[in-house]
Amino acid sequence: MMIAMHEQISDLQVTIEDMIAENDKVVCRNVWRGTTRSGQTVEFRGIVIWRLAGGKIVERWASVTAPSSQ
């Protein structure tokens, strides 16, 4: 997925707006911005939750908004 995203939006930047950790979970709220091959600037937002065990990510949940044009 990330390779395909980079092919479409080569200048993709992800900004972490919040990151919270408690017990075995980490939550990250972020904004993705970039320019498509057609020159259109896009932005979308996401939230991801990771559950860790044994020093590894063992579960992941994510939600992403639909891209909006700038």
PDB file with one MODEL, atoms N, CA, C and O in Angstrom:
MODEL        1
ATOM      1  N   MET A   1       0.821  -1.183   0.000  1.00  0.00           N
ATOM      2  CA  MET A   1       0.000   0.000   0.000  1.00  0.00           C
ATOM      3  C   MET A   1       0.871   1.255   0.000  1.00  0.00           C
ATOM      4  O   MET A   1       0.602   2.195  -0.748  1.00  0.00           O
ATOM      5  N   MET A   2       1.907   1.277   0.827  1.00  0.00           N
ATOM      6  CA  MET A   2       2.749   2.467   0.920  1.00  0.00           C
ATOM      7  C   MET A   2       3.539   2.705  -0.364  1.00  0.00           C
ATOM      8  O   MET A   2       3.767   3.854  -0.742  1.00  0.00           O
ATOM      9  N   ILE A   3       3.956   1.640  -1.034  1.00  0.00           N
ATOM     10  CA  ILE A   3       4.665   1.806  -2.306  1.00  0.00           C
ATOM     11  C   ILE A   3       3.735   2.438  -3.335  1.00  0.00           C
ATOM     12  O   ILE A   3       4.131   3.362  -4.045  1.00  0.00           O
ATOM     13  N   ALA A   4       2.507   1.948  -3.418  1.00  0.00           N
ATOM     14  CA  ALA A   4       1.529   2.516  -4.359  1.00  0.00           C
ATOM     15  C   ALA A   4       1.226   3.969  -4.015  1.00  0.00           C
ATOM     16  O   ALA A   4       1.086   4.800  -4.912  1.00  0.00           O
ATOM     17  N   MET A   5       1.121   4.284  -2.730  1.00  0.00           N
ATOM     18  CA  MET A   5       0.867   5.663  -2.300  1.00  0.00           C
ATOM     19  C   MET A   5       2.016   6.565  -2.724  1.00  0.00           C
ATOM     20  O   MET A   5       1.792   7.666  -3.228  1.00  0.00           O
ATOM     21  N   HIS A   6       3.254   6.098  -2.521  1.00  0.00           N
ATOM     22  CA  HIS A   6       4.417   6.901  -2.884  1.00  0.00           C
ATOM     23  C   HIS A   6       4.491   7.101  -4.404  1.00  0.00           C
ATOM     24  O   HIS A   6       4.913   8.161  -4.866  1.00  0.00           O
ATOM     25  N   GLU A   7       4.091   6.107  -5.171  1.00  0.00           N
ATOM     26  CA  GLU A   7       4.087   6.247  -6.632  1.00  0.00           C
ATOM     27  C   GLU A   7       3.091   7.316  -7.082  1.00  0.00           C
ATOM     28  O   GLU A   7       3.340   8.016  -8.064  1.00  0.00           O
ATOM     29  N   GLN A   8       1.985   7.448  -6.386  1.00  0.00           N
ATOM     30  CA  GLN A   8       0.969   8.439  -6.734  1.00  0.00           C
ATOM     31  C   GLN A   8       1.267   9.815  -6.154  1.00  0.00           C
ATOM     32  O   GLN A   8       0.942  10.832  -6.767  1.00  0.00           O
ATOM     33  N   ILE A   9       1.884   9.854  -4.974  1.00  0.00           N
ATOM     34  CA  ILE A   9       2.152  11.118  -4.265  1.00  0.00           C
ATOM     35  C   ILE A   9       3.613  11.069  -3.806  1.00  0.00           C
ATOM     36  O   ILE A   9       3.899  10.722  -2.661  1.00  0.00           O
ATOM     37  N   SER A  10       4.532  11.419  -4.709  1.00  0.00           N
ATOM     38  CA  SER A  10       5.961  11.233  -4.432  1.00  0.00           C
ATOM     39  C   SER A  10       6.494  12.153  -3.337  1.00  0.00           C
ATOM     40  O   SER A  10       7.515  11.843  -2.723  1.00  0.00           O
ATOM     41  N   ASP A  11       5.819  13.288  -3.078  1.00  0.00           N
ATOM     42  CA  ASP A  11       6.286  14.205  -2.035  1.00  0.00           C
ATOM     43  C   ASP A  11       5.486  14.044  -0.735  1.00  0.00           C
ATOM     44  O   ASP A  11       5.401  14.977   0.064  1.00  0.00           O
ATOM     45  N   LEU A  12       4.911  12.880  -0.533  1.00  0.00           N
ATOM     46  CA  LEU A  12       4.054  12.613   0.622  1.00  0.00           C
ATOM     47  C   LEU A  12       4.770  12.930   1.931  1.00  0.00           C
ATOM     48  O   LEU A  12       5.901  12.499   2.157  1.00  0.00           O
ATOM     49  N   GLN A  13       4.088  13.698   2.795  1.00  0.00           N
ATOM     50  CA  GLN A  13       4.591  14.005   4.128  1.00  0.00           C
ATOM     51  C   GLN A  13       3.518  13.640   5.141  1.00  0.00           C
ATOM     52  O   GLN A  13       2.338  13.930   4.944  1.00  0.00           O
ATOM     53  N   VAL A  14       3.935  13.007   6.217  1.00  0.00           N
ATOM     54  CA  VAL A  14       3.015  12.634   7.286  1.00  0.00           C
ATOM     55  C   VAL A  14       3.408  13.418   8.531  1.00  0.00           C
ATOM     56  O   VAL A  14       4.558  13.382   8.968  1.00  0.00           O
ATOM     57  N   THR A  15       2.429  14.129   9.097  1.00  0.00           N
ATOM     58  CA  THR A  15       2.656  14.904  10.317  1.00  0.00           C
ATOM     59  C   THR A  15       1.897  14.241  11.458  1.00  0.00           C
ATOM     60  O   THR A  15       0.683  14.050  11.374  1.00  0.00           O
ATOM     61  N   ILE A  16       2.605  13.894  12.518  1.00  0.00           N
ATOM     62  CA  ILE A  16       1.963  13.332  13.709  1.00  0.00           C
ATOM     63  C   ILE A  16       1.441  14.489  14.540  1.00  0.00           C
ATOM     64  O   ILE A  16       2.208  15.353  14.966  1.00  0.00           O
ATOM     65  N   GLU A  17       0.133  14.504  14.771  1.00  0.00           N
ATOM     66  CA  GLU A  17      -0.479  15.573  15.561  1.00  0.00           C
ATOM     67  C   GLU A  17      -0.614  15.195  17.028  1.00  0.00           C
ATOM     68  O   GLU A  17      -0.517  16.060  17.900  1.00  0.00           O
ATOM     69  N   ASP A  18      -0.836  13.929  17.311  1.00  0.00           N
ATOM     70  CA  ASP A  18      -0.907  13.428  18.688  1.00  0.00           C
ATOM     71  C   ASP A  18      -0.414  11.989  18.699  1.00  0.00           C
ATOM     72  O   ASP A  18      -0.639  11.233  17.754  1.00  0.00           O
ATOM     73  N   MET A  19       0.261  11.623  19.783  1.00  0.00           N
ATOM     74  CA  MET A  19       0.633  10.227  19.996  1.00  0.00           C
ATOM     75  C   MET A  19       0.511   9.964  21.493  1.00  0.00           C
ATOM     76  O   MET A  19       1.117  10.654  22.313  1.00  0.00           O
ATOM     77  N   ILE A  20      -0.283   8.953  21.828  1.00  0.00           N
ATOM     78  CA  ILE A  20      -0.554   8.639  23.229  1.00  0.00           C
ATOM     79  C   ILE A  20      -0.308   7.150  23.440  1.00  0.00           C
ATOM     80  O   ILE A  20      -0.751   6.320  22.646  1.00  0.00           O
ATOM     81  N   ALA A  21       0.396   6.823  24.508  1.00  0.00           N
ATOM     82  CA  ALA A  21       0.668   5.426  24.845  1.00  0.00           C
ATOM     83  C   ALA A  21       0.141   5.133  26.237  1.00  0.00           C
ATOM     84  O   ALA A  21       0.320   5.918  27.168  1.00  0.00           O
ATOM     85  N   GLU A  22      -0.512   3.985  26.360  1.00  0.00           N
ATOM     86  CA  GLU A  22      -0.999   3.541  27.661  1.00  0.00           C
ATOM     87  C   GLU A  22      -1.052   2.019  27.659  1.00  0.00           C
ATOM     88  O   GLU A  22      -1.592   1.400  26.743  1.00  0.00           O
ATOM     89  N   ASN A  23      -0.482   1.436  28.700  1.00  0.00           N
ATOM     90  CA  ASN A  23      -0.420  -0.024  28.823  1.00  0.00           C
ATOM     91  C   ASN A  23       0.196  -0.614  27.563  1.00  0.00           C
ATOM     92  O   ASN A  23       1.338  -0.289  27.238  1.00  0.00           O
ATOM     93  N   ASP A  24      -0.526  -1.476  26.838  1.00  0.00           N
ATOM     94  CA  ASP A  24       0.042  -2.148  25.674  1.00  0.00           C
ATOM     95  C   ASP A  24      -0.398  -1.525  24.345  1.00  0.00           C
ATOM     96  O   ASP A  24      -0.239  -2.144  23.293  1.00  0.00           O
ATOM     97  N   LYS A  25      -0.956  -0.292  24.383  1.00  0.00           N
ATOM     98  CA  LYS A  25      -1.454   0.334  23.162  1.00  0.00           C
ATOM     99  C   LYS A  25      -0.843   1.713  22.934  1.00  0.00           C
ATOM    100  O   LYS A  25      -0.547   2.451  23.873  1.00  0.00           O
ATOM    101  N   VAL A  26      -0.665   2.036  21.645  1.00  0.00           N
ATOM    102  CA  VAL A  26      -0.203   3.358  21.214  1.00  0.00           C
ATOM    103  C   VAL A  26      -1.200   3.854  20.178  1.00  0.00           C
ATOM    104  O   VAL A  26      -1.571   3.121  19.261  1.00  0.00           O
ATOM    105  N   VAL A  27      -1.631   5.110  20.329  1.00  0.00           N
ATOM    106  CA  VAL A  27      -2.571   5.735  19.395  1.00  0.00           C
ATOM    107  C   VAL A  27      -1.859   6.912  18.742  1.00  0.00           C
ATOM    108  O   VAL A  27      -1.183   7.692  19.412  1.00  0.00           O
ATOM    109  N   CYS A  28      -2.019   7.031  17.428  1.00  0.00           N
ATOM    110  CA  CYS A  28      -1.391   8.117  16.685  1.00  0.00           C
ATOM    111  C   CYS A  28      -2.436   8.787  15.787  1.00  0.00           C
ATOM    112  O   CYS A  28      -3.116   8.120  15.007  1.00  0.00           O
ATOM    113  N   ARG A  29      -2.552  10.115  15.908  1.00  0.00           N
ATOM    114  CA  ARG A  29      -3.433  10.901  15.030  1.00  0.00           C
ATOM    115  C   ARG A  29      -2.521  11.675  14.096  1.00  0.00           C
ATOM    116  O   ARG A  29      -1.606  12.364  14.548  1.00  0.00           O
ATOM    117  N   ASN A  30      -2.766  11.567  12.776  1.00  0.00           N
ATOM    118  CA  ASN A  30      -1.841  12.148  11.818  1.00  0.00           C
ATOM    119  C   ASN A  30      -2.544  12.785  10.617  1.00  0.00           C
ATOM    120  O   ASN A  30      -3.727  12.555  10.367  1.00  0.00           O
ATOM    121  N   VAL A  31      -1.773  13.593   9.887  1.00  0.00           N
ATOM    122  CA  VAL A  31      -2.243  14.235   8.661  1.00  0.00           C
ATOM    123  C   VAL A  31      -1.252  13.883   7.555  1.00  0.00           C
ATOM    124  O   VAL A  31      -0.040  13.995   7.736  1.00  0.00           O
ATOM    125  N   TRP A  32      -1.780  13.458   6.409  1.00  0.00           N
ATOM    126  CA  TRP A  32      -0.967  13.115   5.241  1.00  0.00           C
ATOM    127  C   TRP A  32      -1.198  14.190   4.185  1.00  0.00           C
ATOM    128  O   TRP A  32      -2.346  14.507   3.874  1.00  0.00           O
ATOM    129  N   ARG A  33      -0.131  14.754   3.630  1.00  0.00           N
ATOM    130  CA  ARG A  33      -0.247  15.800   2.611  1.00  0.00           C
ATOM    131  C   ARG A  33       0.734  15.510   1.481  1.00  0.00           C
ATOM    132  O   ARG A  33       1.818  14.966   1.691  1.00  0.00           O
ATOM    133  N   GLY A  34       0.314  15.893   0.273  1.00  0.00           N
ATOM    134  CA  GLY A  34       1.220  15.729  -0.858  1.00  0.00           C
ATOM    135  C   GLY A  34       0.579  16.201  -2.139  1.00  0.00           C
ATOM    136  O   GLY A  34      -0.538  16.718  -2.147  1.00  0.00           O
ATOM    137  N   THR A  35       1.312  16.012  -3.225  1.00  0.00           N
ATOM    138  CA  THR A  35       0.874  16.443  -4.546  1.00  0.00           C
ATOM    139  C   THR A  35       0.796  15.226  -5.453  1.00  0.00           C
ATOM    140  O   THR A  35       1.755  14.460  -5.554  1.00  0.00           O
ATOM    141  N   THR A  36      -0.344  15.045  -6.113  1.00  0.00           N
ATOM    142  CA  THR A  36      -0.518  13.916  -7.026  1.00  0.00           C
ATOM    143  C   THR A  36       0.283  14.148  -8.305  1.00  0.00           C
ATOM    144  O   THR A  36       0.787  15.245  -8.548  1.00  0.00           O
ATOM    145  N   ARG A  37       0.389  13.109  -9.108  1.00  0.00           N
ATOM    146  CA  ARG A  37       1.100  13.236 -10.385  1.00  0.00           C
ATOM    147  C   ARG A  37       0.468  14.284 -11.294  1.00  0.00           C
ATOM    148  O   ARG A  37       1.146  14.867 -12.140  1.00  0.00           O
ATOM    149  N   SER A  38      -0.838  14.524 -11.118  1.00  0.00           N
ATOM    150  CA  SER A  38      -1.529  15.519 -11.939  1.00  0.00           C
ATOM    151  C   SER A  38      -1.342  16.943 -11.398  1.00  0.00           C
ATOM    152  O   SER A  38      -1.863  17.898 -11.976  1.00  0.00           O
ATOM    153  N   GLY A  39      -0.602  17.087 -10.294  1.00  0.00           N
ATOM    154  CA  GLY A  39      -0.332  18.406  -9.736  1.00  0.00           C
ATOM    155  C   GLY A  39      -1.327  18.871  -8.692  1.00  0.00           C
ATOM    156  O   GLY A  39      -1.238  20.001  -8.213  1.00  0.00           O
ATOM    157  N   GLN A  40      -2.269  18.021  -8.333  1.00  0.00           N
ATOM    158  CA  GLN A  40      -3.283  18.385  -7.348  1.00  0.00           C
ATOM    159  C   GLN A  40      -2.756  18.120  -5.929  1.00  0.00           C
ATOM    160  O   GLN A  40      -2.238  17.039  -5.647  1.00  0.00           O
ATOM    161  N   THR A  41      -2.892  19.112  -5.044  1.00  0.00           N
ATOM    162  CA  THR A  41      -2.500  18.951  -3.647  1.00  0.00           C
ATOM    163  C   THR A  41      -3.625  18.247  -2.901  1.00  0.00           C
ATOM    164  O   THR A  41      -4.785  18.650  -2.996  1.00  0.00           O
ATOM    165  N   VAL A  42      -3.284  17.193  -2.156  1.00  0.00           N
ATOM    166  CA  VAL A  42      -4.290  16.440  -1.406  1.00  0.00           C
ATOM    167  C   VAL A  42      -3.889  16.352   0.062  1.00  0.00           C
ATOM    168  O   VAL A  42      -2.716  16.464   0.418  1.00  0.00           O
ATOM    169  N   GLU A  43      -4.903  16.147   0.900  1.00  0.00           N
ATOM    170  CA  GLU A  43      -4.687  15.989   2.332  1.00  0.00           C
ATOM    171  C   GLU A  43      -5.705  14.982   2.859  1.00  0.00           C
ATOM    172  O   GLU A  43      -6.874  15.019   2.476  1.00  0.00           O
ATOM    173  N   PHE A  44      -5.271  14.103   3.720  1.00  0.00           N
ATOM    174  CA  PHE A  44      -6.199  13.233   4.426  1.00  0.00           C
ATOM    175  C   PHE A  44      -5.663  12.976   5.821  1.00  0.00           C
ATOM    176  O   PHE A  44      -4.466  13.110   6.076  1.00  0.00           O
ATOM    177  N   ARG A  45      -6.555  12.607   6.711  1.00  0.00           N
ATOM    178  CA  ARG A  45      -6.226  12.440   8.124  1.00  0.00           C
ATOM    179  C   ARG A  45      -6.473  10.995   8.543  1.00  0.00           C
ATOM    180  O   ARG A  45      -7.313  10.300   7.973  1.00  0.00           O
ATOM    181  N   GLY A  46      -5.731  10.567   9.539  1.00  0.00           N
ATOM    182  CA  GLY A  46      -5.885   9.205  10.002  1.00  0.00           C
ATOM    183  C   GLY A  46      -5.646   9.059  11.483  1.00  0.00           C
ATOM    184  O   GLY A  46      -5.023   9.902  12.129  1.00  0.00           O
ATOM    185  N   ILE A  47      -6.157   7.971  11.996  1.00  0.00           N
ATOM    186  CA  ILE A  47      -5.885   7.553  13.370  1.00  0.00           C
ATOM    187  C   ILE A  47      -5.523   6.074  13.310  1.00  0.00           C
ATOM    188  O   ILE A  47      -6.210   5.280  12.666  1.00  0.00           O
ATOM    189  N   VAL A  48      -4.444   5.716  13.985  1.00  0.00           N
ATOM    190  CA  VAL A  48      -4.042   4.313  14.028  1.00  0.00           C
ATOM    191  C   VAL A  48      -3.799   3.928  15.487  1.00  0.00           C
ATOM    192  O   VAL A  48      -3.292   4.718  16.282  1.00  0.00           O
ATOM    193  N   ILE A  49      -4.174   2.697  15.809  1.00  0.00           N
ATOM    194  CA  ILE A  49      -3.933   2.144  17.145  1.00  0.00           C
ATOM    195  C   ILE A  49      -3.117   0.864  16.962  1.00  0.00           C
ATOM    196  O   ILE A  49      -3.480  -0.017  16.182  1.00  0.00           O
ATOM    197  N   TRP A  50      -2.021   0.784  17.690  1.00  0.00           N
ATOM    198  CA  TRP A  50      -1.210  -0.431  17.679  1.00  0.00           C
ATOM    199  C   TRP A  50      -1.267  -1.077  19.047  1.00  0.00           C
ATOM    200  O   TRP A  50      -1.253  -0.389  20.067  1.00  0.00           O
ATOM    201  N   ARG A  51      -1.332  -2.414  19.069  1.00  0.00           N
ATOM    202  CA  ARG A  51      -1.187  -3.149  20.323  1.00  0.00           C
ATOM    203  C   ARG A  51       0.145  -3.882  20.259  1.00  0.00           C
ATOM    204  O   ARG A  51       0.453  -4.558  19.278  1.00  0.00           O
ATOM    205  N   LEU A  52       0.924  -3.736  21.320  1.00  0.00           N
ATOM    206  CA  LEU A  52       2.267  -4.300  21.365  1.00  0.00           C
ATOM    207  C   LEU A  52       2.340  -5.471  22.339  1.00  0.00           C
ATOM    208  O   LEU A  52       1.669  -5.485  23.372  1.00  0.00           O
ATOM    209  N   ALA A  53       3.156  -6.436  21.993  1.00  0.00           N
ATOM    210  CA  ALA A  53       3.434  -7.573  22.883  1.00  0.00           C
ATOM    211  C   ALA A  53       4.808  -8.117  22.518  1.00  0.00           C
ATOM    212  O   ALA A  53       5.117  -8.299  21.340  1.00  0.00           O
ATOM    213  N   GLY A  54       5.611  -8.371  23.507  1.00  0.00           N
ATOM    214  CA  GLY A  54       6.946  -8.912  23.246  1.00  0.00           C
ATOM    215  C   GLY A  54       7.805  -7.991  22.399  1.00  0.00           C
ATOM    216  O   GLY A  54       8.660  -8.467  21.653  1.00  0.00           O
ATOM    217  N   GLY A  55       7.597  -6.679  22.497  1.00  0.00           N
ATOM    218  CA  GLY A  55       8.391  -5.719  21.731  1.00  0.00           C
ATOM    219  C   GLY A  55       8.009  -5.608  20.273  1.00  0.00           C
ATOM    220  O   GLY A  55       8.734  -5.000  19.486  1.00  0.00           O
ATOM    221  N   LYS A  56       6.864  -6.195  19.894  1.00  0.00           N
ATOM    222  CA  LYS A  56       6.423  -6.160  18.496  1.00  0.00           C
ATOM    223  C   LYS A  56       4.983  -5.693  18.399  1.00  0.00           C
ATOM    224  O   LYS A  56       4.205  -5.830  19.344  1.00  0.00           O
ATOM    225  N   ILE A  57       4.638  -5.139  17.241  1.00  0.00           N
ATOM    226  CA  ILE A  57       3.239  -4.799  16.965  1.00  0.00           C
ATOM    227  C   ILE A  57       2.521  -6.103  16.635  1.00  0.00           C
ATOM    228  O   ILE A  57       2.899  -6.804  15.696  1.00  0.00           O
ATOM    229  N   VAL A  58       1.476  -6.431  17.416  1.00  0.00           N
ATOM    230  CA  VAL A  58       0.752  -7.679  17.193  1.00  0.00           C
ATOM    231  C   VAL A  58      -0.658  -7.445  16.648  1.00  0.00           C
ATOM    232  O   VAL A  58      -1.276  -8.357  16.099  1.00  0.00           O
ATOM    233  N   GLU A  59      -1.160  -6.219  16.803  1.00  0.00           N
ATOM    234  CA  GLU A  59      -2.456  -5.863  16.224  1.00  0.00           C
ATOM    235  C   GLU A  59      -2.397  -4.402  15.801  1.00  0.00           C
ATOM    236  O   GLU A  59      -1.663  -3.594  16.370  1.00  0.00           O
ATOM    237  N   ARG A  60      -3.202  -4.087  14.773  1.00  0.00           N
ATOM    238  CA  ARG A  60      -3.256  -2.717  14.262  1.00  0.00           C
ATOM    239  C   ARG A  60      -4.674  -2.428  13.791  1.00  0.00           C
ATOM    240  O   ARG A  60      -5.301  -3.238  13.108  1.00  0.00           O
ATOM    241  N   TRP A  61      -5.162  -1.252  14.174  1.00  0.00           N
ATOM    242  CA  TRP A  61      -6.460  -0.777  13.699  1.00  0.00           C
ATOM    243  C   TRP A  61      -6.241   0.623  13.147  1.00  0.00           C
ATOM    244  O   TRP A  61      -5.467   1.389  13.721  1.00  0.00           O
ATOM    245  N   ALA A  62      -6.901   0.978  12.052  1.00  0.00           N
ATOM    246  CA  ALA A  62      -6.693   2.293  11.462  1.00  0.00           C
ATOM    247  C   ALA A  62      -7.965   2.809  10.814  1.00  0.00           C
ATOM    248  O   ALA A  62      -8.820   2.048  10.361  1.00  0.00           O
ATOM    249  N   SER A  63      -8.057   4.125  10.789  1.00  0.00           N
ATOM    250  CA  SER A  63      -9.167   4.806  10.123  1.00  0.00           C
ATOM    251  C   SER A  63      -8.577   6.013   9.396  1.00  0.00           C
ATOM    252  O   SER A  63      -7.765   6.751   9.955  1.00  0.00           O
ATOM    253  N   VAL A  64      -8.995   6.205   8.140  1.00  0.00           N
ATOM    254  CA  VAL A  64      -8.474   7.302   7.326  1.00  0.00           C
ATOM    255  C   VAL A  64      -9.648   8.021   6.669  1.00  0.00           C
ATOM    256  O   VAL A  64     -10.586   7.385   6.188  1.00  0.00           O
ATOM    257  N   THR A  65      -9.586   9.357   6.653  1.00  0.00           N
ATOM    258  CA  THR A  65     -10.620  10.134   5.969  1.00  0.00           C
ATOM    259  C   THR A  65     -10.384  10.058   4.454  1.00  0.00           C
ATOM    260  O   THR A  65      -9.288   9.729   4.001  1.00  0.00           O
ATOM    261  N   ALA A  66     -11.410  10.363   3.700  1.00  0.00           N
ATOM    262  CA  ALA A  66     -11.250  10.453   2.255  1.00  0.00           C
ATOM    263  C   ALA A  66     -10.372  11.650   1.932  1.00  0.00           C
ATOM    264  O   ALA A  66     -10.466  12.671   2.613  1.00  0.00           O
ATOM    265  N   PRO A  67      -9.508  11.558   0.901  1.00  0.00           N
ATOM    266  CA  PRO A  67      -8.650  12.683   0.544  1.00  0.00           C
ATOM    267  C   PRO A  67      -9.470  13.914   0.152  1.00  0.00           C
ATOM    268  O   PRO A  67     -10.504  13.807  -0.507  1.00  0.00           O
ATOM    269  N   SER A  68      -8.987  15.077   0.570  1.00  0.00           N
ATOM    270  CA  SER A  68      -9.595  16.335   0.146  1.00  0.00           C
ATOM    271  C   SER A  68      -8.571  17.106  -0.664  1.00  0.00           C
ATOM    272  O   SER A  68      -7.375  17.038  -0.381  1.00  0.00           O
ATOM    273  N   SER A  69      -9.025  17.832  -1.662  1.00  0.00           N
ATOM    274  CA  SER A  69      -8.133  18.629  -2.512  1.00  0.00           C
ATOM    275  C   SER A  69      -7.958  20.006  -1.917  1.00  0.00           C
ATOM    276  O   SER A  69      -8.881  20.570  -1.329  1.00  0.00           O
ATOM    277  N   GLN A  70      -6.779  20.532  -2.076  1.00  0.00           N
ATOM    278  CA  GLN A  70      -6.474  21.884  -1.570  1.00  0.00           C
ATOM    279  C   GLN A  70      -6.433  22.873  -2.718  1.00  0.00           C
ATOM    280  O   GLN A  70      -6.192  24.060  -2.502  1.00  0.00           O
TER     281      GLN A  70
ENDMDL
END
